[in-house]
Each structure stands twice: as structure tokens, then as C-alpha cells.
Amino acid sequence: MRRGKLFRQVVPVTVVRRPQGGGRRRADDRQVLAAIVYLVRTGRAWRHIPESFGVSWPTDYRRFAQ
């Protein structure tokens, strides 16, 4: 199975909650998923996500919980 198809099956469709604009840009789904996989595989705490993922830990945790 191609990665793109698998990714679309695992990550839900993005829902735009603020169509009028404003606020912060939504974190990239691929970056969030990569950070979640990293944390699950390493067993580290949410607060210890490396900055190289480009995702803050509250954002990553919230998306994981969703």
C-alpha cells in the first residue's frame, strides 16, 4: 500500500473551524504524526518532543487525544 493512502486512512480529514481566517496556522498533519510515532516508540514524555519536529507538545497531545 502506498504511504499516501495509508496516511489518509490513519489521519482524519482536516476540518477548518475558522473559515474566516485569523488565528494560528494549523500544525502540519505529517509533523504531528511523526512526533506521535516518535513518542510512542521511545516512551518519552509529551513535554520532551524535540524541537526538530516543529510541533509543540500541547498541540501534539491534543491531536493525539482527538
N, C-alpha and C positions, 0 to 999 in steps of 0.2 A: 504494500500500500504506500502510496506517495506521502511524503511528510505533510504537504499542504492539506490533503484530505483528512489525515489523522488529526492535524491541528484543529481543523474546523469541527471535527467531531468532539474533541476534548474541550475546546474553549468556546463558550457561548457567543452568540452574535452580540456585537456592541449595540447597546441601547443608548441613544442620545437623549439625555434628560434635560439639556438646556439648548434647545434648537435655536434660541435667540442669540446664542453666543455668550461670551463673558466667562468668568471663572478660569480655572486652570485647564490646560490641555490634558486629556485622558492619557494615563500611562499606557505605553505600548503593550499589547497583549503578549507578545513574544518575550519581552523583557520580564514581565511579571511571571509568566510560566517558567522561564529559565531560573528565576530566583526561587520559585516554589520548589522546583525539582532539586535545585542545589540544597535547599534547607532540608528537604525530606531525605536526601541521600546522605548528607553529612550529620544530621541530627543536631545542628546548631540552633540557637535561639533566634526568634524573628528579629530581634534587635541587632543581630550580628551579620546582617546581609551586607556583603562587600559593596562598596560604592560603585564598583565597576559594572554592576547590573543596572544602574541608573534608576532604581526604584527605591522609594522609602519603605521602611518596614511597616508603617501603618497601612500604606496603600497595598502592599503585598499581602498582609494579613487579611485585610478587608476583602480583597478579591478572592483569596483562598476560601474564606468563610462563605462567600456568595456561591 
